Amino acid sequence: MKMRKWYLGIGVAVMCCFAPVRIHAMDPVTIALVAPAAIRLAEATHPYVMTGLAGGAQGLAKIGISAFKILYLPLGVCEATLGLPFGMLSTGVGHITEGAAAPFELVFHTILLPVRFLGVQ
């Protein structure tokens, strides 16, 4: 019985976080009074928003590159074993080390992504 109450509490918390947004109608006079202030606010925050979006895009690109670098590990193993007669041992070892470091790089860039979205490089 206690577990059900716990699950119910989690469910209620999730429902409160994702509650549907209710839109209330405004009269045209209120919109006309608020619009100039909203435009000034949008103009003032525009550089910060663009900086945050650019930093977030760079962070997402780095995450994608790190995820792709994980594939260097099996490539390096194949190069180091099958390519040994062809002199590919050093290339294979380099790919193995880069592929082994890629998961840690991926975790680092994933943790750093919210900071990049805030515009801090």
SVG drawing of the C-alpha trace seen along z (x, -y; Angstrom):
<svg xmlns="http://www.w3.org/2000/svg" viewBox="-11 -51 65 61">
<polyline fill="none" stroke="black" stroke-width="0.4" points="0.0,0.0 2.9,-2.4 4.4,-1.8 1.2,-2.7 1.1,-6.0 4.7,-6.7 3.9,-6.0 0.8,-8.1 2.9,-11.0 5.4,-10.7 2.5,-10.6 0.9,-13.7 4.3,-15.5 4.7,-14.6 1.2,-15.7 1.8,-19.1 5.0,-19.6 3.4,-18.9 0.0,-20.4 -1.7,-21.9 -1.2,-25.6 -4.4,-27.6 -4.7,-30.6 -6.8,-33.5 -8.0,-36.1 -6.9,-39.7 -8.7,-42.7 -7.0,-44.7 -6.3,-47.7 -4.2,-45.5 -2.3,-44.0 -1.7,-47.5 -0.3,-48.6 2.0,-45.6 3.3,-45.2 5.9,-48.0 7.3,-46.7 7.5,-43.2 9.3,-44.5 11.9,-46.3 12.4,-43.3 12.9,-41.1 15.4,-43.5 17.3,-43.7 17.5,-39.9 18.2,-39.1 22.0,-39.0 21.9,-36.7 19.4,-34.3 21.4,-34.1 24.7,-33.5 23.0,-30.7 21.6,-29.1 25.0,-29.2 26.7,-27.7 24.1,-25.0 24.5,-24.2 28.2,-23.9 27.7,-21.6 25.3,-19.4 27.8,-19.2 30.6,-18.2 28.3,-15.5 27.6,-14.1 31.3,-14.0 32.1,-12.3 29.4,-9.7 30.8,-9.0 34.4,-8.7 33.2,-5.7 33.2,-3.8 37.0,-4.2 37.4,-1.5 36.3,1.4 38.0,-0.1 41.2,-0.3 40.9,3.3 40.4,4.4 43.3,2.4 45.6,3.6 44.8,7.3 43.8,7.7 46.0,4.9 49.1,6.0 50.7,7.6 50.1,4.4 51.8,2.1 48.6,0.6 49.5,1.4 50.3,-2.2 47.2,-3.6 45.1,-0.9 46.5,-1.7 45.8,-5.4 42.2,-4.6 41.8,-2.3 43.0,-5.0 40.8,-7.6 37.8,-5.3 38.4,-4.3 38.5,-8.0 35.4,-8.9 32.7,-7.7 34.3,-9.9 34.4,-12.8 30.7,-12.2 29.7,-12.3 31.8,-15.5 30.1,-17.3 26.7,-16.0 27.1,-17.4 28.5,-20.7 25.5,-21.2 23.3,-23.1 26.2,-25.5 26.7,-26.0 23.0,-26.9 23.4,-29.6 26.0,-31.2 29.0,-30.4 31.8,-29.0"/>
</svg>
